[in-house]
Amino acid sequence: MKKYRNRMDIAATILDIAQGSSGVLKTRIMYNAFLSFPQLKEYIALLTENQLLEHTPQNRNLYRTTEKGKRFLNNYREMQRMLYSAKEKAVRDAEA
């Protein structure tokens, strides 16, 4: 069964891709996150509006994850870890 990504998963993927100190181009985000260009524009607008991603227009129109975005990403990963560890525990308990 194919698992679809939700908006939170996609946002976290974009922030993870853009974590480098120098930033990344839109095309790099689009290809690495497996998004179409219209989808990418929507997510970039959402993330920049919420100050999770910043646009650095000097030179090559780069995007970079902000400190707020890094905190979001850390919290997201912690939630994922807690949810998956709880799910694994439930599976182990069911097998016992």
C-alpha positions in Angstrom: 0.0 0.0 0.0 1.4 3.4 -1.0 1.7 5.9 1.8 0.8 9.5 0.9 2.7 12.4 2.5 0.7 15.0 4.4 1.4 18.7 4.4 3.4 18.5 7.5 5.7 15.8 6.1 6.2 17.8 2.9 7.0 21.0 4.8 9.5 19.1 7.0 11.1 17.6 3.9 11.5 21.1 2.3 13.0 22.5 5.5 15.4 19.6 5.8 16.6 20.1 2.2 17.1 23.9 2.8 19.1 23.5 6.0 22.5 24.3 4.5 24.2 27.5 5.6 24.4 28.8 2.0 20.8 27.9 1.0 19.4 26.0 -2.0 17.7 26.8 -5.3 14.0 26.2 -5.9 14.8 23.5 -8.4 16.9 21.6 -5.9 14.0 21.7 -3.4 11.5 20.7 -6.1 13.5 17.7 -7.3 14.6 16.4 -3.9 11.1 16.8 -2.4 9.4 15.3 -5.5 7.1 18.3 -6.0 5.7 19.9 -9.1 6.5 23.6 -9.6 3.0 24.8 -8.6 3.1 22.7 -5.4 6.6 24.0 -4.6 5.4 27.6 -5.0 2.5 27.0 -2.6 4.8 25.4 0.0 7.5 28.1 -0.3 4.8 30.8 0.2 3.4 29.0 3.3 6.9 28.4 4.8 8.2 31.9 4.1 5.0 33.5 5.4 5.4 31.6 8.6 9.1 32.6 8.8 10.2 29.0 8.7 12.1 29.5 5.4 13.8 32.6 4.2 14.6 33.8 0.7 18.1 35.2 0.1 17.8 37.2 -3.2 21.5 38.1 -3.5 23.2 36.2 -6.3 21.0 33.2 -7.2 17.6 33.4 -5.3 18.4 30.9 -2.6 16.2 29.6 0.1 17.4 28.7 3.6 15.7 27.3 6.7 15.5 29.9 9.5 16.2 29.2 13.2 12.4 29.0 13.7 12.3 26.5 10.9 15.0 24.4 12.5 13.1 24.4 15.8 10.0 23.3 13.9 12.0 20.5 12.2 13.4 19.3 15.6 9.9 19.2 17.1 8.6 17.4 14.1 11.3 14.8 14.3 10.7 14.3 18.0 6.9 13.8 17.4 7.7 11.3 14.7 10.1 9.4 17.0 7.5 9.3 19.8 4.7 8.2 17.6 6.7 5.5 15.9 8.1 4.2 19.2 4.5 4.0 20.6 3.4 2.2 17.5 6.2 -0.3 17.7 5.4 -0.9 21.4 1.8 -1.5 20.5 2.8 -4.1 17.9 5.2 -5.8 20.3 2.5 -6.0 23.0 0.0 -7.4 20.5 2.4 -10.1 19.5 3.1 -11.1 23.1 
